[in-house]
Amino acid sequence: MAPVVKTSFPTITDPAKIAELLRAIDGYQGTLETKCALKLAPLVFVRPGELRKAEWREIDLDAAQWVIPAERMKMREKHVVPLSSQAVDVLRELKPLTGHGQFVFPGARSSKRPMSENTVNAALRRLGYDKDTMTGHGFRHMASTLLNEQGWNRDAIERQLAHGERNKVRATYNYAEYMPERIRMMQAWADHLDSLKAGEKITPIFRIT
């Protein structure tokens, strides 16, 4: 049998084009739920299914933390997403609309079901980004590429991406591993995106040890 060939999801890593994408998202004219999902995707860079199935009970806005239970994670490990101040602002904007229900991003037809798996990609198409240019999953690759280029600890990046540990000796990592650095990284990343969007001249923010 022919081996399975893994392909990367289309993404954007050029800073100027990222800035254009972020500005396009800010100008999105669809529903608030979809707009907030688009705004949150690059800030948290979780898998699309993890984002659309997010539940309000998992999120502590005061603690700026989102804890995704193991059963919803690909690797079946509980995952913590530190929320930047920008991510908290997006969620606070949305909470009056959907905060009374289970899902952060409820479905268009029923609030008892999460947003459709096609919603974010359809919104990107509406903004002019075809399937070969950008996808919802592409925000993960965007963050991974740029954070590595900026010199952040590779292990902290991989842990925040919730990638599976390939080394069995290290497979017992705790879900909170590298948390202080991950908190700093997530805020620096959100600030970096804001600077790109504003058209500022960017000096890469390298990790502080």
Wavefront OBJ file of the C-alpha trace (Angstrom):
o trace
v 0.000 0.000 0.000
v 1.169 3.479 -0.746
v 2.228 5.463 2.352
v -0.037 8.217 3.625
v 1.317 11.612 2.649
v 0.640 14.330 5.177
v 0.060 17.805 3.803
v 0.060 21.095 5.661
v -3.087 23.165 5.891
v -2.937 26.371 3.827
v -1.858 29.319 5.920
v -0.451 32.841 5.744
v 2.886 33.678 7.351
v 3.917 36.874 5.573
v 3.469 39.700 8.135
v 1.943 42.132 5.646
v -0.588 39.550 4.477
v -1.389 38.580 8.072
v -2.130 42.240 8.735
v -4.499 42.316 5.731
v -6.271 39.202 6.991
v -6.708 40.610 10.505
v -8.106 43.867 9.143
v -10.471 41.912 6.896
v -11.702 39.957 9.920
v -12.351 43.201 11.802
v -14.504 44.309 8.885
v -16.470 41.064 8.604
v -20.170 41.786 8.080
v -21.686 38.467 9.156
v -23.051 37.424 12.552
v -21.301 38.441 15.751
v -20.764 34.780 16.662
v -18.879 34.120 13.437
v -16.930 37.363 13.641
v -15.842 36.545 17.194
v -14.812 33.039 16.149
v -12.688 34.550 13.375
v -11.119 37.036 15.816
v -10.451 34.401 18.460
v -8.968 31.776 16.106
v -5.555 33.446 15.631
v -5.350 34.387 19.326
v -5.801 30.868 20.716
v -4.744 28.729 17.679
v -6.567 25.615 18.865
v -7.930 23.054 16.403
v -11.114 24.226 14.637
v -13.238 21.561 16.334
v -11.958 22.608 19.750
v -12.858 26.219 19.026
v -16.352 25.702 17.646
v -17.284 23.290 20.454
v -16.052 25.598 23.231
v -18.393 25.771 26.222
v -18.787 28.701 28.580
v -18.272 26.442 31.606
v -14.721 25.769 30.396
v -13.789 29.442 30.375
v -12.806 31.605 33.347
v -12.606 35.164 32.089
v -11.411 36.543 35.430
v -8.535 34.049 35.519
v -7.985 34.519 31.756
v -7.961 30.779 31.188
v -9.763 28.223 29.056
v -9.515 24.588 30.137
v -10.542 22.142 27.423
v -11.438 18.730 28.881
v -9.529 15.649 27.756
v -12.484 14.084 25.973
v -12.596 16.980 23.496
v -8.876 16.944 22.720
v -7.296 14.971 19.886
v -4.614 13.572 22.200
v -7.092 12.940 25.034
v -5.151 15.183 27.428
v -6.707 18.125 29.278
v -5.463 21.324 27.675
v -5.102 24.811 29.120
v -5.276 27.862 26.887
v -4.028 31.055 28.573
v -6.189 33.899 27.326
v -4.569 37.167 26.322
v -6.340 40.380 27.242
v -7.423 40.608 23.595
v -8.983 37.123 23.713
v -10.797 37.987 26.934
v -12.166 41.146 25.272
v -13.550 39.084 22.361
v -15.253 36.662 24.739
v -16.681 39.457 26.895
v -18.159 41.028 23.765
v -19.836 37.753 22.855
v -20.990 36.650 26.304
v -24.143 38.831 26.488
v -25.339 37.148 23.286
v -24.487 33.480 23.913
v -23.412 33.329 27.561
v -26.807 32.060 28.724
v -26.346 28.829 26.793
v -23.912 25.930 26.716
v -21.815 26.824 23.696
v -19.676 29.899 23.155
v -20.408 29.542 19.436
v -23.865 27.955 19.108
v -25.243 26.705 15.831
v -27.356 28.932 13.631
v -30.303 26.533 13.746
v -30.097 25.354 17.345
v -28.360 26.764 20.404
v -28.088 23.206 21.706
v -25.532 22.363 19.030
v -22.182 24.033 18.320
v -21.381 26.099 15.294
v -21.067 24.163 12.029
v -17.629 22.910 11.110
v -17.915 24.854 7.840
v -18.697 28.248 9.360
v -15.194 29.661 9.842
v -13.936 28.424 6.478
v -17.041 29.790 4.764
v -16.433 33.155 6.433
v -12.836 33.157 5.185
v -14.126 32.476 1.657
v -16.547 35.381 2.054
v -13.570 37.571 2.946
v -11.844 36.534 -0.268
v -9.520 33.775 0.987
v -9.869 30.564 -1.018
v -9.210 27.077 0.321
v -5.675 27.074 -1.079
v -4.771 30.310 0.715
v -6.176 30.119 4.252
v -8.252 27.779 6.396
v -9.417 27.742 9.991
v -6.739 25.190 10.772
v -4.170 27.474 9.170
v -4.143 29.777 12.197
v -2.273 27.023 14.070
v 0.424 26.842 11.420
v 0.631 30.621 11.315
v 1.280 30.828 15.054
v 3.678 27.877 15.086
v 5.791 29.303 12.270
v 6.058 32.832 13.607
v 6.521 31.913 17.268
v 9.387 29.605 16.345
v 10.898 32.353 14.196
v 10.652 34.734 17.144
v 12.698 32.409 19.327
v 10.157 31.150 21.826
v 10.880 27.860 23.559
v 9.958 25.133 21.080
v 8.663 22.874 23.851
v 6.372 25.635 25.120
v 5.054 26.195 21.594
v 4.449 22.488 21.038
v 2.703 22.166 24.396
v 0.457 25.140 23.591
v -0.389 23.544 20.254
v -1.269 20.362 22.197
v 0.793 18.232 19.879
v 1.303 14.612 20.883
v 4.536 13.821 22.671
v 6.545 11.503 20.413
v 9.122 10.581 23.071
v 7.537 7.971 25.343
v 9.890 8.885 28.170
v 8.444 12.416 28.153
v 4.874 11.374 27.413
v 3.847 11.868 31.042
v 4.079 15.669 30.801
v 1.680 17.624 32.912
v -0.973 19.663 31.116
v 0.340 22.799 32.867
v 3.953 22.306 31.737
v 5.705 25.544 30.737
v 2.661 27.506 31.879
v 4.415 30.733 32.982
v 6.170 30.981 29.637
v 3.027 30.036 27.735
v 1.111 32.842 29.473
v 3.801 35.355 28.455
v 3.933 33.937 24.950
v 0.185 34.124 24.354
v 0.038 37.769 25.436
v 3.113 38.672 23.386
v 1.582 36.899 20.378
v -1.683 38.826 20.695
v 0.236 42.101 21.047
v 2.286 41.162 17.980
v -0.868 40.580 15.931
v -2.242 43.931 17.065
v 0.980 45.629 15.957
v 0.830 43.928 12.579
v -2.789 44.945 12.118
v -1.960 48.549 12.990
v 0.748 48.573 10.335
v 3.559 49.224 12.780
v 7.159 48.376 11.959
v 7.724 45.109 13.778
v 10.740 44.122 15.795
v 10.391 40.414 16.643
v 9.591 39.839 20.312
v 11.998 37.195 21.451
v 11.414 35.101 24.528
v 12.727 36.577 27.794
v 14.522 34.100 30.050
l 1 2 3 4 5 6 7 8 9 10 11 12 13 14 15 16 17 18 19 20 21 22 23 24 25 26 27 28 29 30 31 32 33 34 35 36 37 38 39 40 41 42 43 44 45 46 47 48 49 50 51 52 53 54 55 56 57 58 59 60 61 62 63 64 65 66 67 68 69 70 71 72 73 74 75 76 77 78 79 80 81 82 83 84 85 86 87 88 89 90 91 92 93 94 95 96 97 98 99 100 101 102 103 104 105 106 107 108 109 110 111 112 113 114 115 116 117 118 119 120 121 122 123 124 125 126 127 128 129 130 131 132 133 134 135 136 137 138 139 140 141 142 143 144 145 146 147 148 149 150 151 152 153 154 155 156 157 158 159 160 161 162 163 164 165 166 167 168 169 170 171 172 173 174 175 176 177 178 179 180 181 182 183 184 185 186 187 188 189 190 191 192 193 194 195 196 197 198 199 200 201 202 203 204 205 206 207 208 209
